[in-house]
Amino acid sequence: MKWGKRIGAAVVGMAAVLGVVAAPAQATTTAAPDISLANVKAHLSQLQTIANQNGGNRASGRSGYTASVSYVAQKLRDAGYNVTLQTCTGCAGQSQNVIAEWPQGDASQVIMLGAHLDSVAAGPGINDNGSGSASILEVALTLARENPTMAKRVRFGWWADEESGLRGSKHYVNNLPAAERTKIKTYLNFDMIGSDNWGYFVYDDVASVKSVFDEYFRTIGIQTEGDTEGDGRSDHASFKSAGIPVGGLATGAGYTKSAAQQQKWGGTAGRAFDSCYHRACDTLSNIPDTPLEKNSDAIAYALWKLAVGTSTGPDFSLGLSPASGTVQAGQSATVTVNTATTSGAAQTVALSASGLPAGATATFNPASVQSGASSTLTIATSADTPNGTSTITVTGDGTSVDRTAQYTLTVGNVSVRTFTNGTDFALNDYATVNSPVTSTATGTATSPVKVSITGTHTCSEDLRISLKAPDGSTYSVKATGSLPCTDLGTRTYSVPVTNEAASGTWTLVLYDAYAQDTGTLDSWTITV
């Protein structure tokens, strides 16, 4: 949470604000799952480790923040989110916002959740605001695992440089076209939800949003209060000033707990809600389980209430078999489009396809079916269709609802020869990392093989990188370099190899040859 003067309330009429808030789903809402406290704490532990390896903090513009971005972004990519790293030109060191969207639900109605990812320079910021960042990360991963039917689109944001004046979220909102702003029906903010002398505060900017959180807390017998300490001091202010309805949760920062609040919630009256607010002691050991668990579940409850639903009327499913295929330019791919009635009566479903590569056409036989029947999709490429991979969206336009499914079409390169390891590895001083990839390609590896590496390291010149072939032969990828230090980022290398079989285990070996600078290997790819 930013320390400083409150930002004035936006000039937005409450009636107008309430008019654009999405009404919570009623009886059709799927019950929200329990959010794993252990998983949330595992994310916090990783953020603590990142701070420990980067000067004790995760401040925007510094290596600890960059490593935090990499950790969050990779988890989301692995879960199937569409992830964008948005560079904030007004932020310290041009730090990046992490934006992740779940590709289901009505894209014209967006429920957005956010938390700032940076800490102050004085400490690791595990409550402020690792707690909000870790909780919405686990809620996002849970949504991906559960994969429920979505009534609305869900988007998550992890903001840069909140501590210096809400800079990351301001950059995001200010760069949204007007049409995109209007799609965001509600923004929910979570800044400090694991304070050691906690309270239960709910943003009271919009009554209908506050009521969703209050409803959850009533079910577990907890009274809430409106949040005054955080009013205008966290990232929701950026959205509120743009006329977007906001809500959120907090457990308190530097304000003092009253005797009445002690009677309501326990803890110690006369003491700050967070005794380590903006201090070096804001560490993993400063986070109690109780508020972290209850607020994480409250976040999921609100998300499911506002964005997730199941239809009780006529509905159908749409599936593709196979879900991917490879052709040469000028050839065709054939796909069976299966539909099934999942509730109510069967309905007419008109079929269409979008996202085709240049020069390709799609035809359905038949072009429409009654749900429960199948159609044959033929994707015909032309001699001019470029090599590459495209994601084609097949849409079933029903009488009551629409459903989509994705087909991956690869043109050219019949044999898969590119392989990736997306597991994160810490790059520590004087330590060696071995990251293996198993290739199923046939024949002899084409020399030079292509190696692409993505990661963070505040002084990549410290790194000595080599590639071990399946037969144990070792090839140099990168030697240690000379100063000045540069960040690792994404780098691509051509590595000459001699008569190596393409199949088997290829291992990327990274050794940090000097002290002080550390980082993370996020992923690497080899093309053989």
MONOR-V642395 format. One record per backbone hydrogen bond with DSSP energy under -0.5 kcal/mol. NH is the residue of the N-H (numbers start at 0). CO is the residue of the C=O. If there is no record, write none. Layout:
BEGIN
nh co
NH CO
NH CO
END
This chain:
BEGIN
nh co
1 232
3 1
6 231
11 9
16 12
17 13
18 14
19 15
19 16
20 16
20 17
24 304
28 25
39 35
40 36
41 37
42 38
43 39
44 40
45 41
46 42
47 43
48 44
49 45
50 46
51 47
52 48
53 49
53 50
55 50
56 50
56 53
57 122
59 118
61 58
64 58
64 61
65 61
66 62
67 63
68 64
69 65
70 66
71 67
72 68
73 69
74 70
75 71
76 72
77 73
78 74
79 75
79 76
80 75
81 100
82 80
83 98
85 83
85 96
86 84
87 94
88 86
90 87
93 90
94 91
96 85
97 157
98 83
98 96
99 155
100 81
101 153
102 100
103 101
105 150
106 104
108 105
109 182
110 152
111 109
111 185
112 154
113 187
114 156
116 158
117 158
118 57
122 119
125 281
128 126
129 124
130 125
131 126
132 128
133 129
134 130
135 131
136 132
137 133
138 134
139 135
140 136
141 137
142 138
143 139
144 140
145 141
146 142
150 306
151 306
152 105
152 108
153 101
154 110
155 99
156 112
157 97
158 114
158 156
163 160
164 161
165 161
166 160
167 159
169 165
170 166
171 167
172 168
173 169
174 170
175 172
179 176
180 176
181 177
182 178
182 179
183 179
183 180
184 109
184 182
185 109
186 244
187 111
188 246
189 113
190 248
191 189
196 272
197 194
198 250
200 198
200 249
201 224
202 247
208 205
209 205
210 206
211 207
211 208
212 208
213 209
214 210
215 211
216 212
217 213
218 214
218 215
219 215
219 216
220 217
221 216
224 199
226 201
227 225
230 227
232 229
233 229
236 233
237 234
238 234
239 235
240 236
241 238
242 239
243 238
246 186
248 188
249 200
250 191
256 270
261 257
262 258
263 259
264 260
265 261
268 266
269 256
270 267
272 254
273 252
276 273
278 275
281 278
282 280
285 282
286 283
287 193
287 285
291 287
292 288
293 289
294 290
295 291
296 292
297 293
298 294
299 295
300 296
301 297
302 298
303 299
304 300
305 301
306 302
307 302
307 303
308 148
309 27
314 342
316 339
318 337
320 335
324 407
326 409
329 381
330 327
332 378
334 376
335 320
336 334
336 374
337 318
337 335
338 372
339 316
341 314
341 339
342 314
348 368
349 347
349 396
350 366
351 394
353 392
359 356
360 379
362 377
364 375
368 348
370 346
371 372
372 369
374 336
375 364
376 334
376 374
377 362
377 375
378 332
378 376
379 360
379 377
380 330
380 378
384 381
387 410
389 408
391 389
391 406
392 353
393 391
393 404
394 351
394 392
395 402
396 349
396 394
397 395
397 400
402 395
404 393
406 391
407 322
408 389
408 406
409 324
409 407
410 387
410 408
411 326
411 409
415 413
418 525
420 523
424 520
426 518
427 425
429 511
429 513
430 427
432 509
434 432
434 507
435 433
436 505
438 436
438 503
444 499
445 527
446 444
448 494
449 526
450 492
451 524
452 490
453 522
454 488
455 519
457 517
459 456
459 485
461 458
462 459
463 510
464 462
464 477
465 508
466 474
467 506
468 466
468 472
471 468
474 466
476 464
477 464
480 460
487 456
488 454
490 452
492 450
494 448
494 492
495 493
498 496
501 442
502 442
503 438
505 436
505 503
506 467
507 434
508 465
508 506
509 432
509 507
510 463
511 430
512 461
512 510
516 514
518 426
519 455
520 424
521 453
521 519
522 453
523 420
524 451
525 418
526 449
527 416
527 525
END
